[in-house]
Amino acid sequence: MENVLVNYLHLIAIVIESIGVAVIILSAIGSLLLFIKHLTEEVSWPESYHAFRTNFAKGILLGLEFLVAGDIIETVTVKPSLNSLYILALIVLIRTFLSFSLSIEIEGKLPWKRKA
């Protein structure tokens, strides 16, 4: 019975990670299509480029959330070991750094400098 549950949780983790990858791919395609649309509508290059980068960064952030969620499920339920925990901690650390960097890219300022 426990083995069946672990197999289902492993499948759920794979599905969630696949959704994360799909979100990143779709955001890349959507951002690129919007960028092309802006250029054909004669929106200025800096505005088009900024919109592309902002939309794509938001898609990456959302995709990373799904990827980390899948990794957490995988680490906690499917293969709980100290080595897996270290790998998860490294993934979360990298994701936090990427999130922070992308947040600065999107907002144009440090998170603690935002207006309330």
C-alpha positions as CSV (number, residue, x, y, z in Angstrom):
1,M,0.0,0.0,0.0
2,E,2.8,2.4,0.9
3,N,4.6,1.7,-2.3
4,V,1.5,2.5,-4.3
5,L,1.2,5.8,-2.5
6,V,4.9,6.6,-3.2
7,N,4.4,5.8,-6.9
8,Y,1.3,8.2,-7.1
9,L,3.2,10.9,-5.3
10,H,6.2,10.4,-7.7
11,L,3.7,10.7,-10.6
12,I,2.2,13.9,-9.1
13,A,5.7,15.4,-8.7
14,I,6.5,14.7,-12.3
15,V,3.2,16.2,-13.5
16,I,3.8,19.4,-11.4
17,E,7.3,19.7,-12.7
18,S,6.0,19.2,-16.3
19,I,3.6,22.0,-15.7
20,G,6.5,24.2,-14.6
21,V,8.4,23.4,-17.8
22,A,5.3,24.0,-19.9
23,V,4.7,27.4,-18.2
24,I,8.2,28.5,-19.0
25,I,7.9,27.4,-22.6
26,L,4.5,29.0,-23.1
27,S,5.6,32.2,-21.5
28,A,8.6,32.3,-23.9
29,I,6.4,31.8,-26.9
30,G,3.7,34.2,-25.6
31,S,6.3,36.9,-24.7
32,L,7.9,36.5,-28.2
33,L,4.5,36.8,-30.0
34,L,3.6,39.9,-27.9
35,F,7.0,41.4,-28.7
36,I,6.5,40.8,-32.5
37,K,3.0,42.3,-32.2
38,H,4.3,45.4,-30.5
39,L,6.9,45.8,-33.2
40,T,4.3,45.5,-36.0
41,E,2.1,48.0,-34.2
42,E,5.1,50.4,-34.2
43,V,5.5,50.5,-30.4
44,S,9.0,51.8,-29.6
45,W,11.8,49.4,-29.4
46,P,12.6,50.1,-25.7
47,E,8.9,49.6,-24.7
48,S,8.6,46.4,-26.7
49,Y,11.8,45.0,-25.3
50,H,10.9,45.9,-21.8
51,A,7.5,44.3,-22.2
52,F,9.1,41.1,-23.6
53,R,11.6,40.9,-20.7
54,T,9.0,41.6,-18.1
55,N,6.5,39.1,-19.4
56,F,9.1,36.4,-19.9
57,A,10.5,37.0,-16.4
58,K,7.0,36.6,-14.9
59,G,6.6,33.3,-16.7
60,I,9.9,32.1,-15.5
61,L,9.0,32.9,-11.9
62,L,5.7,31.1,-12.2
63,G,7.4,28.1,-13.8
64,L,10.1,28.0,-11.1
65,E,7.3,27.9,-8.5
66,F,5.9,24.7,-10.0
67,L,9.4,23.2,-10.4
68,V,10.2,23.8,-6.8
69,A,6.9,22.4,-5.7
70,G,7.5,19.2,-7.6
71,D,11.0,18.9,-6.1
72,I,9.6,19.4,-2.6
73,I,7.1,16.6,-3.1
74,E,9.7,14.4,-4.6
75,T,12.2,15.0,-1.8
76,V,9.9,14.8,1.1
77,T,7.7,11.8,0.0
78,V,9.4,9.8,-2.7
79,K,13.1,9.7,-1.8
80,P,13.6,11.2,1.6
81,S,17.4,11.2,2.2
82,L,19.9,13.6,3.5
83,N,21.5,13.9,0.1
84,S,18.1,14.7,-1.5
85,L,17.5,17.3,1.2
86,Y,20.9,19.0,0.3
87,I,20.0,19.0,-3.4
88,L,16.6,20.5,-2.6
89,A,18.2,23.2,-0.4
90,L,20.5,24.1,-3.2
91,I,17.6,24.2,-5.7
92,V,15.6,26.5,-3.4
93,L,18.7,28.7,-2.8
94,I,19.2,29.1,-6.6
95,R,15.5,29.7,-7.1
96,T,15.5,32.4,-4.4
97,F,18.4,34.1,-6.1
98,L,16.7,33.9,-9.5
99,S,13.5,35.1,-8.0
100,F,15.2,38.1,-6.4
101,S,17.1,38.9,-9.7
102,L,13.9,38.6,-11.8
103,S,12.0,40.7,-9.3
104,I,14.5,43.5,-9.7
105,E,14.3,43.1,-13.5
106,I,10.5,43.3,-13.5
107,E,10.2,46.1,-10.9
108,G,13.3,48.0,-11.8
109,K,14.2,48.5,-8.1
110,L,15.1,46.5,-5.0
111,P,12.1,44.8,-3.3
112,W,12.5,46.8,-0.1
113,K,12.5,50.1,-2.1
114,R,9.0,49.5,-3.4
115,K,6.3,51.9,-2.4
116,A,3.7,50.4,-0.1
